[in-house]
Structure formats: C-alpha cells, structure tokens
C-alpha cells in the first residue's frame, strides 16, 4: 500500500502504520524487522525529491510532526521549506484541528467532555507524563496547557480532538477522565493479549490519527484499522 494517500501542491498526506516509527530507530527493538522502514525512509523511497531538500534536523523529508510508534494514521509532510515553516507555525499557534480515535474497555456516564488539566513530565519516569492533580503535584519542568475534547463514537470507540499538542496528551487525559486507551498499560489501560501483540508487533495500544486540517487545507479522513477489537 503506498505511503502517500493524498497530496496537494504543497503537502503530502502520509499513512503511518501502527508499530512504524516516524524516523529511524535510535535503538531497534527486538520485535522490529530489519527490513521494516520508518516513515521517513519509506517516504524517501517513494518520493526521492523529498530527500533533496536541506530540511532542518528533526524534520527530515519534510515530515512536520510525530506520533507514537503504536499510533496509526495521518502524518503531514511539506514539499518545500517555506511550507514546512508555515505548518510549524500552525502547530505553535494552535490553528490545526487534529482528530484522533481511540478504543477503551471502560464506561462513563457522559457522551462528551472537554478536559483542560495541564500536563508535565513525570518527576521520576522519563517515559511518562503526569496531570496536575493539585498545586503540589511533583513534576519535571513546567506545566503545559493541554485541551482535549472527547466525544463518544460507539462500540468502545471515542473521538479526541486536540488544539494543543503535548506529549502523550490524549493518553493521559483519557486516563484522567476514566477512559484509558485499550492496551495502554503505561496509563491505566487494559493490556492486550500476548496473542494479539504477537500478531500486531509494535501495536501496544489502540490510538489512530484520523484527520488533520487547517483553515486552508484538510487531509482525507483515514478510517479505523480493520483489525481493532471493536465491539459490535
């Protein structure tokens, strides 16, 4: 399946697989196949012209943002340096509409909720973020504003729309409101079975970037992965 699933004169909309890193591994995990390329490497192979631009470090091949390895869905890449600068400004100015879908096995009595609890890096774990429970919550660094709009979709699937972009934002806020992401044991989610994990290497939780849009452009919506264990 081609990596680029839609494009404009300025942008490439890229389909990231669950378990695929956006950029090459710093340290390849045991489950990762040697011939499984990162998004950046695959994009370079499909669109060699993307590698000819002198992109800033961390934005190779024009890739404008990252998502977790387990997360599937839309990634945006710029086709020129000036376009990358514009996209990064949209991120920093919170002028992008980012729509995610996630799966949970928990239940709450409401269908929609906006969570605004600030987040920060965990005081003891480099792997985790933490929500501000009170004024004395221990953290590293400063508190970061985070806004997540939750909406029930059905069958255990929920939508999360985020104007902000803090690390692990949806995962931490989902835990905070009682809807931890299925498989996300780092933030209270129920573990997926060993059989499931063996069949879907690198996909440790069910989170999907369905769409990203600005006032001037929009990616097509990528449907949920068909192999998610969604309830009828």
URQUIZI-V844183 format. One record per backbone hydrogen bond with DSSP energy under -1.0 kcal/mol. NH is the residue of the N-H (numbers start at 1). CO is the residue of the C=O. Records with the same first field share a line. If there is no record, write none. Layout:
NH: CO  CO
This chain:
5: 13
6: 13
8: 11
12: 77
13: 6
14: 75
15: 3
16: 73
19: 69
20: 17
32: 29
36: 33
39: 21
40: 22
42: 38
43: 39
44: 40
45: 41
46: 42
47: 43
50: 47
51: 48
55: 53
59: 56
62: 59
63: 60
64: 76
72: 207
73: 16
74: 209
75: 14
77: 12
78: 62
79: 10
84: 80
85: 81
86: 82
87: 83
88: 84
89: 85
90: 86
91: 87
92: 88
93: 89
94: 91
95: 90
97: 213
99: 211
100: 160
101: 208
102: 158
103: 206
104: 156
113: 150
115: 148
119: 144
120: 130
121: 140
122: 128
130: 120
132: 118
133: 131
137: 134
140: 121
144: 119
148: 115
149: 161
150: 113
151: 159
152: 111
153: 157
154: 157
157: 154
158: 102
159: 151
160: 100
161: 149
162: 98
169: 166
172: 168
173: 169
174: 170
175: 171
176: 172
177: 173
178: 175
179: 174
182: 103
183: 190
184: 181
185: 183
187: 184
188: 185
189: 184
197: 193
198: 194
199: 195
200: 196
203: 200
204: 202
206: 182
207: 205
208: 101
209: 72
210: 99  208
211: 99
213: 97
214: 217
219: 212
222: 210
228: 225
230: 228
231: 155
